[in-house]
């Protein structure tokens, strides 16, 4: 799970392809999406984008 959230941003940051701010923003957005999916699943709403 962690690599899914942080992996690509960390690699880009380590290569100097992304600023600190960009890396943090990307990681935060991915974590926010994960939290939304988790909350919806716990509420019985299923996965984001799933057909009703």
HUCOR-V409731 format. One line per field, one symbol per residue. ss: DSSP state (A for helix, B for strand, O for the rest). phi: phi as a letter, one per 40 degrees, with the letter a starting at -180 (. if undefined). A space follows every 10 residues. Layout:
BEGIN
ss=???
phi=???
END
This chain:
BEGIN
ss=OAAAAAAAAA AAAAOOOOOA AAAAAAAAAA AAAAAAAAAA AAOOOOOOOO OO
phi=.ccccbdccc cccccgcacd cccccccccc cccdcccccc cccgcgccgc cc
END
